[in-house]
Amino acid sequence: MLSGGRARLGIGASWYEREQVGLGVPVVAVAERFERLEETLQICLQMWSDNNGPYEGRHYRLAETLNVPAPLQQPRPSS
C-alpha cells in the first residue's frame, strides 16, 4: 500500500551457506531447497487468491494463508 503497488517480491532457493547459518536457517541439500521454494511459491499464490484457508505441504504447514492488506494489483502481483 505504501509503495502504490510498486514493490517486488524477491525469493530464491538459498545458496549462501554462511548466510543460512547466520540466520539460523537449516542448511539442507539443493534438491530440498528447491522443494521448499516451490512450496513457498504455492503459498504466495494461495495468499493472493480468494482461498485463505490452510496450506499443507511436505515442508510447510499453515493454519491460514492471510495477506492483509491485499495487493493493489489484481488478481495478484505481476512482474
Biopython code that builds the backbone (N, CA, C, O; Angstrom):
import numpy as np
from Bio.PDB.StructureBuilder import StructureBuilder

atoms = [
    (1, "MET", "N", (0.831, -1.188, 0.000)),
    (1, "MET", "CA", (0.000, 0.000, 0.000)),
    (1, "MET", "C", (0.874, 1.249, 0.000)),
    (1, "MET", "O", (0.597, 2.199, -0.732)),
    (2, "LEU", "N", (1.920, 1.254, 0.812)),
    (2, "LEU", "CA", (2.777, 2.432, 0.909)),
    (2, "LEU", "C", (3.486, 2.749, -0.398)),
    (2, "LEU", "O", (3.717, 3.916, -0.714)),
    (3, "SER", "N", (3.832, 1.719, -1.158)),
    (3, "SER", "CA", (4.576, 1.930, -2.402)),
    (3, "SER", "C", (3.663, 2.135, -3.605)),
    (3, "SER", "O", (4.146, 2.314, -4.723)),
    (4, "GLY", "N", (2.361, 2.110, -3.391)),
    (4, "GLY", "CA", (1.433, 2.265, -4.504)),
    (4, "GLY", "C", (1.465, 1.083, -5.462)),
    (4, "GLY", "O", (1.162, 1.237, -6.645)),
    (5, "GLY", "N", (1.831, -0.097, -4.963)),
    (5, "GLY", "CA", (1.867, -1.295, -5.788)),
    (5, "GLY", "C", (3.179, -1.493, -6.527)),
    (5, "GLY", "O", (3.252, -2.320, -7.437)),
    (6, "ARG", "N", (4.217, -0.754, -6.157)),
    (6, "ARG", "CA", (5.483, -0.834, -6.872)),
    (6, "ARG", "C", (6.511, -1.744, -6.196)),
    (6, "ARG", "O", (7.673, -1.749, -6.601)),
    (7, "ALA", "N", (6.126, -2.491, -5.207)),
    (7, "ALA", "CA", (7.046, -3.398, -4.515)),
    (7, "ALA", "C", (7.296, -4.648, -5.350)),
    (7, "ALA", "O", (6.458, -5.037, -6.163)),
    (8, "ARG", "N", (8.433, -5.264, -5.149)),
    (8, "ARG", "CA", (8.791, -6.511, -5.834)),
    (8, "ARG", "C", (9.045, -7.592, -4.795)),
    (8, "ARG", "O", (9.586, -7.322, -3.722)),
    (9, "LEU", "N", (8.653, -8.805, -5.118)),
    (9, "LEU", "CA", (8.937, -9.955, -4.270)),
    (9, "LEU", "C", (10.167, -10.639, -4.842)),
    (9, "LEU", "O", (10.158, -11.097, -5.985)),
    (10, "GLY", "N", (11.214, -10.707, -4.053)),
    (10, "GLY", "CA", (12.422, -11.407, -4.487)),
    (10, "GLY", "C", (12.641, -12.633, -3.613)),
    (10, "GLY", "O", (12.828, -12.512, -2.402)),
    (11, "ILE", "N", (12.619, -13.810, -4.224)),
    (11, "ILE", "CA", (12.831, -15.024, -3.448)),
    (11, "ILE", "C", (13.760, -15.945, -4.232)),
    (11, "ILE", "O", (13.887, -15.829, -5.451)),
    (12, "GLY", "N", (14.397, -16.847, -3.525)),
    (12, "GLY", "CA", (15.307, -17.783, -4.166)),
    (12, "GLY", "C", (15.402, -19.071, -3.376)),
    (12, "GLY", "O", (14.701, -19.267, -2.383)),
    (13, "ALA", "N", (16.282, -19.946, -3.835)),
    (13, "ALA", "CA", (16.402, -21.278, -3.230)),
    (13, "ALA", "C", (17.485, -21.345, -2.157)),
    (13, "ALA", "O", (17.790, -22.434, -1.669)),
    (14, "SER", "N", (18.070, -20.217, -1.778)),
    (14, "SER", "CA", (19.047, -20.174, -0.693)),
    (14, "SER", "C", (20.325, -20.921, -1.057)),
    (14, "SER", "O", (20.375, -22.150, -0.996)),
    (15, "TRP", "N", (21.344, -20.176, -1.431)),
    (15, "TRP", "CA", (22.581, -20.811, -1.880)),
    (15, "TRP", "C", (23.781, -20.476, -1.001)),
    (15, "TRP", "O", (24.768, -21.212, -1.029)),
    (16, "TYR", "N", (23.738, -19.399, -0.225)),
    (16, "TYR", "CA", (24.894, -18.928, 0.524)),
    (16, "TYR", "C", (24.871, -19.494, 1.939)),
    (16, "TYR", "O", (24.168, -18.983, 2.811)),
    (17, "GLU", "N", (25.653, -20.561, 2.160)),
    (17, "GLU", "CA", (25.593, -21.281, 3.434)),
    (17, "GLU", "C", (25.928, -20.399, 4.631)),
    (17, "GLU", "O", (25.304, -20.536, 5.683)),
    (18, "ARG", "N", (26.895, -19.499, 4.498)),
    (18, "ARG", "CA", (27.246, -18.628, 5.619)),
    (18, "ARG", "C", (26.041, -17.803, 6.063)),
    (18, "ARG", "O", (25.802, -17.633, 7.259)),
    (19, "GLU", "N", (25.289, -17.295, 5.096)),
    (19, "GLU", "CA", (24.092, -16.525, 5.412)),
    (19, "GLU", "C", (23.043, -17.406, 6.090)),
    (19, "GLU", "O", (22.406, -16.984, 7.055)),
    (20, "GLN", "N", (22.865, -18.629, 5.585)),
    (20, "GLN", "CA", (21.902, -19.553, 6.190)),
    (20, "GLN", "C", (22.249, -19.817, 7.652)),
    (20, "GLN", "O", (21.386, -19.740, 8.527)),
    (21, "VAL", "N", (23.505, -20.125, 7.907)),
    (21, "VAL", "CA", (23.946, -20.407, 9.277)),
    (21, "VAL", "C", (23.750, -19.172, 10.148)),
    (21, "VAL", "O", (23.260, -19.277, 11.272)),
    (22, "GLY", "N", (24.129, -18.005, 9.636)),
    (22, "GLY", "CA", (23.994, -16.767, 10.392)),
    (22, "GLY", "C", (22.557, -16.426, 10.744)),
    (22, "GLY", "O", (22.299, -15.837, 11.794)),
    (23, "LEU", "N", (21.619, -16.790, 9.881)),
    (23, "LEU", "CA", (20.202, -16.507, 10.118)),
    (23, "LEU", "C", (19.477, -17.640, 10.841)),
    (23, "LEU", "O", (18.294, -17.524, 11.162)),
    (24, "GLY", "N", (20.192, -18.734, 11.093)),
    (24, "GLY", "CA", (19.558, -19.871, 11.776)),
    (24, "GLY", "C", (18.695, -20.713, 10.864)),
    (24, "GLY", "O", (17.836, -21.457, 11.337)),
    (25, "VAL", "N", (18.912, -20.608, 9.551)),
    (25, "VAL", "CA", (18.153, -21.397, 8.577)),
    (25, "VAL", "C", (18.887, -22.728, 8.384)),
    (25, "VAL", "O", (20.099, -22.733, 8.167)),
    (26, "PRO", "N", (18.176, -23.848, 8.459)),
    (26, "PRO", "CA", (18.842, -25.133, 8.283)),
    (26, "PRO", "C", (19.495, -25.238, 6.899)),
    (26, "PRO", "O", (18.898, -24.872, 5.886)),
    (27, "VAL", "N", (20.721, -25.741, 6.882)),
    (27, "VAL", "CA", (21.420, -25.981, 5.623)),
    (27, "VAL", "C", (21.016, -27.372, 5.152)),
    (27, "VAL", "O", (21.342, -28.374, 5.788)),
    (28, "VAL", "N", (20.303, -27.421, 4.028)),
    (28, "VAL", "CA", (19.803, -28.697, 3.509)),
    (28, "VAL", "C", (20.291, -28.876, 2.074)),
    (28, "VAL", "O", (20.836, -27.950, 1.473)),
    (29, "ALA", "N", (20.094, -30.054, 1.545)),
    (29, "ALA", "CA", (20.523, -30.372, 0.185)),
    (29, "ALA", "C", (19.824, -29.469, -0.827)),
    (29, "ALA", "O", (18.724, -28.975, -0.578)),
    (30, "VAL", "N", (20.470, -29.259, -1.966)),
    (30, "VAL", "CA", (19.939, -28.382, -3.011)),
    (30, "VAL", "C", (18.541, -28.822, -3.449)),
    (30, "VAL", "O", (17.665, -27.979, -3.640)),
    (31, "ALA", "N", (18.322, -30.113, -3.610)),
    (31, "ALA", "CA", (17.003, -30.598, -4.042)),
    (31, "ALA", "C", (15.918, -30.167, -3.056)),
    (31, "ALA", "O", (14.838, -29.747, -3.471)),
    (32, "GLU", "N", (16.193, -30.266, -1.767)),
    (32, "GLU", "CA", (15.201, -29.857, -0.766)),
    (32, "GLU", "C", (15.002, -28.343, -0.792)),
    (32, "GLU", "O", (13.889, -27.864, -0.573)),
    (33, "ARG", "N", (16.054, -27.592, -1.054)),
    (33, "ARG", "CA", (15.908, -26.133, -1.154)),
    (33, "ARG", "C", (14.908, -25.770, -2.251)),
    (33, "ARG", "O", (14.077, -24.879, -2.077)),
    (34, "PHE", "N", (14.997, -26.469, -3.381)),
    (34, "PHE", "CA", (14.074, -26.176, -4.481)),
    (34, "PHE", "C", (12.666, -26.675, -4.173)),
    (34, "PHE", "O", (11.694, -26.066, -4.620)),
    (35, "GLU", "N", (12.529, -27.767, -3.421)),
    (35, "GLU", "CA", (11.203, -28.209, -2.975)),
    (35, "GLU", "C", (10.572, -27.137, -2.087)),
    (35, "GLU", "O", (9.391, -26.819, -2.228)),
    (36, "ARG", "N", (11.364, -26.591, -1.179)),
    (36, "ARG", "CA", (10.869, -25.545, -0.283)),
    (36, "ARG", "C", (10.496, -24.280, -1.055)),
    (36, "ARG", "O", (9.502, -23.623, -0.744)),
    (37, "LEU", "N", (11.301, -23.946, -2.060)),
    (37, "LEU", "CA", (10.998, -22.789, -2.896)),
    (37, "LEU", "C", (9.671, -22.988, -3.624)),
    (37, "LEU", "O", (8.855, -22.069, -3.695)),
    (38, "GLU", "N", (9.457, -24.175, -4.159)),
    (38, "GLU", "CA", (8.196, -24.474, -4.858)),
    (38, "GLU", "C", (7.010, -24.322, -3.912)),
    (38, "GLU", "O", (5.990, -23.742, -4.284)),
    (39, "GLU", "N", (7.136, -24.839, -2.694)),
    (39, "GLU", "CA", (6.040, -24.697, -1.727)),
    (39, "GLU", "C", (5.825, -23.235, -1.364)),
    (39, "GLU", "O", (4.685, -22.802, -1.192)),
    (40, "THR", "N", (6.894, -22.477, -1.246)),
    (40, "THR", "CA", (6.774, -21.051, -0.941)),
    (40, "THR", "C", (5.989, -20.340, -2.030)),
    (40, "THR", "O", (5.142, -19.497, -1.734)),
    (41, "LEU", "N", (6.259, -20.670, -3.281)),
    (41, "LEU", "CA", (5.507, -20.079, -4.394)),
    (41, "LEU", "C", (4.037, -20.480, -4.345)),
    (41, "LEU", "O", (3.160, -19.661, -4.621)),
    (42, "GLN", "N", (3.764, -21.736, -3.994)),
    (42, "GLN", "CA", (2.377, -22.182, -3.855)),
    (42, "GLN", "C", (1.668, -21.398, -2.760)),
    (42, "GLN", "O", (0.510, -21.011, -2.915)),
    (43, "ILE", "N", (2.368, -21.166, -1.651)),
    (43, "ILE", "CA", (1.791, -20.399, -0.539)),
    (43, "ILE", "C", (1.490, -18.971, -0.987)),
    (43, "ILE", "O", (0.417, -18.440, -0.697)),
    (44, "CYS", "N", (2.432, -18.351, -1.691)),
    (44, "CYS", "CA", (2.211, -16.982, -2.195)),
    (44, "CYS", "C", (0.986, -16.926, -3.095)),
    (44, "CYS", "O", (0.143, -16.044, -2.936)),
    (45, "LEU", "N", (0.879, -17.852, -4.032)),
    (45, "LEU", "CA", (-0.274, -17.859, -4.935)),
    (45, "LEU", "C", (-1.575, -18.039, -4.169)),
    (45, "LEU", "O", (-2.581, -17.413, -4.501)),
    (46, "GLN", "N", (-1.565, -18.885, -3.148)),
    (46, "GLN", "CA", (-2.769, -19.079, -2.344)),
    (46, "GLN", "C", (-3.080, -17.807, -1.554)),
    (46, "GLN", "O", (-4.247, -17.435, -1.427)),
    (47, "MET", "N", (-2.058, -17.137, -1.024)),
    (47, "MET", "CA", (-2.270, -15.886, -0.288)),
    (47, "MET", "C", (-2.934, -14.833, -1.161)),
    (47, "MET", "O", (-3.750, -14.046, -0.682)),
    (48, "TRP", "N", (-2.585, -14.819, -2.436)),
    (48, "TRP", "CA", (-3.101, -13.811, -3.358)),
    (48, "TRP", "C", (-4.412, -14.227, -4.005)),
    (48, "TRP", "O", (-4.937, -13.503, -4.851)),
    (49, "SER", "N", (-4.951, -15.381, -3.623)),
    (49, "SER", "CA", (-6.224, -15.852, -4.161)),
    (49, "SER", "C", (-7.342, -15.580, -3.151)),
    (49, "SER", "O", (-7.121, -14.950, -2.117)),
    (50, "ASP", "N", (-8.523, -16.058, -3.462)),
    (50, "ASP", "CA", (-9.648, -15.938, -2.527)),
    (50, "ASP", "C", (-9.602, -16.999, -1.438)),
    (50, "ASP", "O", (-10.403, -16.959, -0.505)),
    (51, "ASN", "N", (-8.678, -17.945, -1.540)),
    (51, "ASN", "CA", (-8.563, -19.051, -0.592)),
    (51, "ASN", "C", (-7.529, -18.702, 0.471)),
    (51, "ASN", "O", (-6.330, -18.809, 0.214)),
    (52, "ASN", "N", (-7.962, -18.289, 1.656)),
    (52, "ASN", "CA", (-7.020, -18.010, 2.732)),
    (52, "ASN", "C", (-7.017, -19.113, 3.783)),
    (52, "ASN", "O", (-6.644, -18.896, 4.936)),
    (53, "GLY", "N", (-7.438, -20.296, 3.360)),
    (53, "GLY", "CA", (-7.503, -21.437, 4.266)),
    (53, "GLY", "C", (-6.139, -22.022, 4.551)),
    (53, "GLY", "O", (-5.116, -21.398, 4.270)),
    (54, "PRO", "N", (-6.122, -23.215, 5.106)),
    (54, "PRO", "CA", (-4.855, -23.833, 5.477)),
    (54, "PRO", "C", (-4.037, -24.250, 4.259)),
    (54, "PRO", "O", (-4.562, -24.445, 3.163)),
    (55, "TYR", "N", (-2.746, -24.376, 4.490)),
    (55, "TYR", "CA", (-1.833, -24.911, 3.475)),
    (55, "TYR", "C", (-1.112, -26.092, 4.117)),
    (55, "TYR", "O", (-0.583, -25.981, 5.223)),
    (56, "GLU", "N", (-1.097, -27.203, 3.426)),
    (56, "GLU", "CA", (-0.462, -28.424, 3.932)),
    (56, "GLU", "C", (0.500, -28.936, 2.867)),
    (56, "GLU", "O", (0.075, -29.497, 1.857)),
    (57, "GLY", "N", (1.781, -28.744, 3.092)),
    (57, "GLY", "CA", (2.795, -29.223, 2.179)),
    (57, "GLY", "C", (3.737, -30.184, 2.882)),
    (57, "GLY", "O", (3.528, -30.533, 4.044)),
    (58, "ARG", "N", (4.748, -30.601, 2.193)),
    (58, "ARG", "CA", (5.734, -31.504, 2.789)),
    (58, "ARG", "C", (6.603, -30.775, 3.811)),
    (58, "ARG", "O", (6.967, -31.343, 4.841)),
    (59, "HIS", "N", (6.935, -29.514, 3.525)),
    (59, "HIS", "CA", (7.842, -28.764, 4.382)),
    (59, "HIS", "C", (7.150, -27.699, 5.218)),
    (59, "HIS", "O", (7.624, -27.357, 6.301)),
    (60, "TYR", "N", (6.032, -27.171, 4.727)),
    (60, "TYR", "CA", (5.344, -26.087, 5.424)),
    (60, "TYR", "C", (3.889, -26.439, 5.652)),
    (60, "TYR", "O", (3.225, -27.016, 4.791)),
    (61, "ARG", "N", (3.406, -26.076, 6.835)),
    (61, "ARG", "CA", (2.007, -26.262, 7.191)),
    (61, "ARG", "C", (1.533, -24.977, 7.849)),
    (61, "ARG", "O", (2.077, -24.554, 8.870)),
    (62, "LEU", "N", (0.520, -24.360, 7.263)),
    (62, "LEU", "CA", (0.000, -23.102, 7.787)),
    (62, "LEU", "C", (-1.478, -23.240, 8.082)),
    (62, "LEU", "O", (-2.214, -23.852, 7.309)),
    (63, "ALA", "N", (-1.917, -22.677, 9.190)),
    (63, "ALA", "CA", (-3.336, -22.699, 9.535)),
    (63, "ALA", "C", (-4.127, -21.783, 8.612)),
    (63, "ALA", "O", (-5.271, -22.083, 8.272)),
    (64, "GLU", "N", (-3.524, -20.667, 8.203)),
    (64, "GLU", "CA", (-4.156, -19.716, 7.297)),
    (64, "GLU", "C", (-3.083, -19.116, 6.393)),
    (64, "GLU", "O", (-1.910, -19.047, 6.760)),
    (65, "THR", "N", (-3.500, -18.688, 5.217)),
    (65, "THR", "CA", (-2.590, -18.006, 4.309)),
    (65, "THR", "C", (-3.127, -16.594, 4.060)),
    (65, "THR", "O", (-3.546, -16.254, 2.953)),
    (66, "LEU", "N", (-3.100, -15.797, 5.104)),
    (66, "LEU", "CA", (-3.625, -14.438, 5.031)),
    (66, "LEU", "C", (-2.600, -13.491, 4.435)),
    (66, "LEU", "O", (-1.399, -13.649, 4.654)),
    (67, "ASN", "N", (-3.064, -12.522, 3.695)),
    (67, "ASN", "CA", (-2.231, -11.462, 3.149)),
    (67, "ASN", "C", (-3.029, -10.173, 3.262)),
    (67, "ASN", "O", (-3.814, -9.834, 2.376)),
    (68, "VAL", "N", (-2.818, -9.458, 4.365)),
    (68, "VAL", "CA", (-3.594, -8.251, 4.640)),
    (68, "VAL", "C", (-2.622, -7.106, 4.888)),
    (68, "VAL", "O", (-1.751, -7.235, 5.748)),
    (69, "PRO", "N", (-2.733, -6.008, 4.184)),
    (69, "PRO", "CA", (-3.740, -5.727, 3.167)),
    (69, "PRO", "C", (-3.433, -6.466, 1.873)),
    (69, "PRO", "O", (-2.288, -6.844, 1.626)),
    (70, "ALA", "N", (-4.437, -6.669, 1.063)),
    (70, "ALA", "CA", (-4.298, -7.381, -0.198)),
    (70, "ALA", "C", (-3.458, -6.535, -1.171)),
    (70, "ALA", "O", (-3.408, -5.312, -1.046)),
    (71, "PRO", "N", (-2.806, -7.188, -2.130)),
    (71, "PRO", "CA", (-2.039, -6.435, -3.122)),
    (71, "PRO", "C", (-2.941, -5.490, -3.919)),
    (71, "PRO", "O", (-4.118, -5.778, -4.139)),
    (72, "LEU", "N", (-2.381, -4.372, -4.344)),
    (72, "LEU", "CA", (-3.139, -3.441, -5.183)),
    (72, "LEU", "C", (-3.411, -4.030, -6.555)),
    (72, "LEU", "O", (-4.480, -3.820, -7.128)),
    (73, "GLN", "N", (-2.427, -4.780, -7.091)),
    (73, "GLN", "CA", (-2.599, -5.398, -8.395)),
    (73, "GLN", "C", (-3.468, -6.633, -8.254)),
    (73, "GLN", "O", (-3.227, -7.466, -7.380)),
    (74, "GLN", "N", (-4.458, -6.756, -9.089)),
    (74, "GLN", "CA", (-5.383, -7.888, -9.023)),
    (74, "GLN", "C", (-5.359, -8.654, -10.339)),
    (74, "GLN", "O", (-5.268, -8.024, -11.393)),
    (75, "PRO", "N", (-5.436, -9.976, -10.330)),
    (75, "PRO", "CA", (-5.782, -10.789, -9.176)),
    (75, "PRO", "C", (-4.593, -11.049, -8.238)),
    (75, "PRO", "O", (-4.783, -11.544, -7.127)),
    (76, "ARG", "N", (-3.370, -10.718, -8.678)),
    (76, "ARG", "CA", (-2.182, -10.884, -7.837)),
    (76, "ARG", "C", (-1.084, -9.990, -8.383)),
    (76, "ARG", "O", (-1.196, -9.468, -9.493)),
    (77, "PRO", "N", (-0.027, -9.812, -7.612)),
    (77, "PRO", "CA", (1.090, -9.016, -8.134)),
    (77, "PRO", "C", (1.624, -9.606, -9.430)),
    (77, "PRO", "O", (1.659, -10.825, -9.597)),
    (78, "SER", "N", (2.029, -8.759, -10.323)),
    (78, "SER", "CA", (2.576, -9.231, -11.608)),
    (78, "SER", "C", (4.012, -8.739, -11.742)),
    (78, "SER", "O", (4.475, -7.884, -10.986)),
    (79, "SER", "N", (4.691, -9.301, -12.719)),
    (79, "SER", "CA", (6.089, -8.913, -12.909)),
    (79, "SER", "C", (6.212, -7.693, -13.786)),
    (79, "SER", "O", (7.322, -7.231, -14.048)),
]
sb = StructureBuilder()
sb.init_structure("model")
sb.init_model(0)
sb.init_chain("A")
sb.init_seg("    ")
for serial, (resi, resn, name, xyz) in enumerate(atoms, 1):
    if name == "N":
        sb.init_residue(resn, " ", resi, " ")
    sb.init_atom(name, np.array(xyz, "f"), 0.0, 1.0, " ", f" {name:<3s}", serial, name[0])
structure = sb.get_structure()
